[in-house]
Amino acid sequence: MVTVSFRRRNSDVADERAWTDASADLLRTAVPWRTFRWYKGQPHYSGTYWSATTHDHVIYESRLELARLLFADFDSSVRHIVAQPFLMKATVDGKVRKHVPDFLLVTDQGPVVVDVKPLRRVTKAEVAFTFDWVRQAVESRGWRFEIWSEPPPVELENIRFLAGYRRGWLFDAELLEEVSCAGLDGVPLGELSACIPDRLEPEVRAAVCHLLWKCHLAVDLKRPLSSSSVLRIAA
């Protein structure tokens, strides 16, 4: 039997129940099972990231976890993100095993339980053993289990750059509407000023970056963003 324990906001008592009895709606309200761990010589950088998806801060315990957060925040199918969402316990091979996943993503396609691990460590026996029983438990509910390692560097840098434009309240709604209706499909980033001549180019460029972040516009993120990057209307 697999059980799950999670913490509620403003409560010192953990809630424990059968894994199959903990709905996604319930688990999305959880607060991090553990918070930052600081110690001398710590090899990882912990911190908080303000998520446009949750309109709140989400913690991370490494730069690799921050990278996964950026990708999740950029993904328009992700509706909610919980870091360190719960503690799973199961008896496997006669021993009680415990594991805290790194993230729970609530998506349009269903819940996704995410573990972030450098690629060099994924195949280690103890790591593979843990991921195996966790995967079985997660997928038994029809949920998805994801092991996430280092992303393509160029794509990460592009998304990290666009994340600087994620705060929607900083943009003029009329400008965003004007840019959205400007017929930018097929237009290189370096030719924006010709399409909207009545606006300052830096304003237009910033609005385009916000619409790229919102996935209203699209561009090839597998190549470095430049003036020759061609815009597309997102499907």
C-alpha positions in Angstrom: 0.0 0.0 0.0 1.2 3.5 -0.9 0.4 6.4 1.4 0.9 10.1 0.9 1.5 12.8 3.5 1.2 16.5 2.8 1.1 19.8 4.6 -1.7 22.4 4.5 -1.1 26.1 4.7 -1.3 27.5 8.3 -1.3 24.0 9.8 1.5 22.3 11.7 -0.1 18.8 11.4 0.6 16.7 8.3 -2.4 15.0 6.6 -1.7 11.4 5.8 -4.0 9.2 3.7 -4.0 6.4 1.1 -2.3 7.5 -2.1 -5.5 6.7 -4.1 -7.6 8.9 -1.7 -5.5 12.1 -2.4 -7.1 13.9 -5.3 -5.2 16.3 -7.5 -7.5 19.1 -6.3 -6.5 18.3 -2.8 -2.7 18.0 -3.4 -2.6 21.2 -5.4 -3.3 23.0 -2.1 -0.3 21.6 -0.4 2.6 23.7 0.7 6.2 22.4 0.4 6.9 19.3 2.4 10.4 20.6 3.2 11.8 24.1 2.7 15.4 25.3 2.0 18.3 23.3 3.3 21.3 25.5 3.9 24.7 24.2 5.0 28.4 25.0 4.5 29.7 23.8 1.2 26.3 23.2 -0.2 26.7 22.4 -3.9 23.3 23.5 -5.0 21.7 27.0 -5.2 18.2 27.2 -3.5 15.8 30.0 -4.0 12.3 31.2 -4.9 10.9 31.9 -8.3 7.9 34.1 -8.9 5.6 32.1 -11.1 3.2 33.7 -13.6 1.2 30.5 -13.5 0.6 30.5 -9.8 1.0 34.2 -9.2 3.0 33.3 -6.2 6.5 32.2 -5.3 7.6 28.6 -5.9 10.7 27.2 -4.2 13.5 25.3 -5.8 16.6 23.5 -4.4 19.0 23.6 -7.4 19.6 25.5 -10.6 18.3 22.4 -12.5 15.0 22.6 -10.5 14.8 26.3 -11.4 15.2 25.3 -15.1 12.3 22.9 -14.8 10.3 25.6 -13.1 10.9 28.0 -16.0 9.8 25.4 -18.5 6.7 24.6 -16.5 5.8 28.3 -16.1 6.2 28.8 -19.9 4.0 25.8 -20.7 0.5 27.1 -21.4 -1.0 23.7 -20.5 0.3 23.9 -16.9 -2.4 25.3 -14.6 -0.7 25.0 -11.2 2.7 24.1 -9.8 3.5 22.8 -6.3 7.1 22.3 -5.2 8.0 19.4 -2.8 4.3 18.6 -2.8 4.1 15.5 -0.6 5.9 12.5 1.0 5.2 9.1 -0.5 5.7 6.0 1.5 5.5 2.4 0.3 6.7 -1.0 1.4 8.9 -2.4 -1.3 11.0 -5.6 -1.0 10.0 -5.8 2.7 11.2 -2.3 3.6 9.4 1.0 4.0 10.6 3.4 1.3 10.0 7.2 1.3 10.3 9.8 -1.4 9.4 13.5 -1.9 9.0 14.4 -5.6 10.3 17.7 -6.7 7.2 19.1 -8.3 3.5 18.4 -8.9 2.2 20.0 -12.2 -1.5 20.2 -12.7 -2.0 20.3 -16.4 -4.8 20.2 -19.0 -3.8 16.6 -19.7 -3.8 15.6 -16.0 -1.4 15.6 -13.1 2.3 15.2 -13.7 4.7 14.2 -10.8 8.2 15.4 -11.6 11.6 14.4 -10.3 14.5 16.5 -11.4 17.8 14.7 -11.5 21.1 15.3 -13.4 21.5 12.9 -16.2 24.7 11.4 -14.8 22.7 10.2 -11.7 19.6 8.9 -13.3 21.1 5.4 -13.9 22.6 5.0 -10.5 21.0 1.8 -8.9 19.5 3.5 -5.8 18.0 6.3 -7.9 16.6 4.0 -10.5 15.1 1.8 -7.8 13.3 4.7 -6.2 12.1 6.1 -9.5 10.8 2.6 -10.4 8.4 2.2 -7.5 7.4 5.9 -7.6 6.6 5.6 -11.3 4.4 2.5 -10.7 2.5 4.3 -7.9 1.9 7.4 -10.0 1.0 5.7 -13.2 -1.4 3.3 -11.4 -3.7 6.3 -11.0 -3.4 7.3 -14.7 -1.1 10.2 -13.8 2.2 10.8 -15.5 5.6 10.5 -13.9 8.5 12.5 -15.4 12.2 12.3 -14.8 13.7 15.6 -16.0 17.3 16.2 -16.6 19.4 18.9 -18.3 17.4 20.6 -21.1 18.8 21.9 -24.4 21.0 24.9 -23.5 19.8 27.2 -26.2 16.1 26.5 -25.5 16.7 27.1 -21.8 18.4 30.4 -22.4 15.6 31.6 -24.7 12.9 30.7 -22.1 14.9 32.3 -19.4 15.1 35.5 -21.5 11.4 35.5 -22.2 10.6 34.9 -18.5 11.8 38.5 -18.0 8.6 39.6 -19.8 6.2 37.3 -17.9 4.5 39.9 -15.6 1.5 40.8 -17.6 0.4 43.8 -15.5 3.5 45.7 -16.7 2.2 45.9 -20.3 -0.4 48.3 -21.8 -3.4 46.3 -22.8 -4.0 48.5 -25.9 -0.5 47.9 -27.0 -0.8 44.1 -26.6 -4.0 44.2 -28.6 -2.4 46.3 -31.3 0.6 44.0 -31.6 -1.7 40.9 -31.6 -3.7 42.3 -34.5 -0.6 43.6 -36.5 -0.3 40.5 -38.7 3.2 39.5 -37.5 3.1 36.0 -38.9 6.3 35.5 -40.9 7.9 38.8 -39.7 11.5 38.7 -38.4 12.0 40.3 -35.0 14.3 42.8 -36.6 11.5 44.3 -38.7 8.9 45.0 -36.0 9.2 48.7 -36.3 8.0 48.7 -39.9 4.8 46.8 -38.9 3.8 49.1 -36.1 5.4 52.5 -37.0 3.3 54.6 -34.6 4.9 52.8 -31.6 8.4 53.0 -30.2 10.3 49.9 -31.2 11.5 49.0 -27.6 7.8 49.0 -26.5 6.8 46.8 -29.5 9.7 44.4 -28.9 8.8 44.1 -25.2 5.1 43.4 -26.1 6.1 40.8 -28.6 8.3 39.1 -26.0 5.4 39.0 -23.6 3.1 37.5 -26.3 5.8 34.9 -27.0 5.9 34.1 -23.2 2.1 33.8 -23.3 2.3 31.5 -26.4 0.1 33.8 -28.4 3.0 34.2 -30.8 5.7 31.5 -31.5 9.3 31.4 -32.6 11.9 28.7 -33.0 13.3 28.5 -29.5 15.8 25.8 -30.5 17.9 28.5 -32.1 19.3 31.6 -30.4 16.8 34.5 -30.6 18.0 37.2 -32.9 16.8 39.9 -35.3 16.4 37.2 -37.9 14.1 35.0 -35.8 10.8 34.7 -37.6 7.5 35.1 -35.7 4.6 32.8 -36.2 1.0 33.0 -34.9 0.6 30.3 -32.3 -1.7 27.4 -33.3 
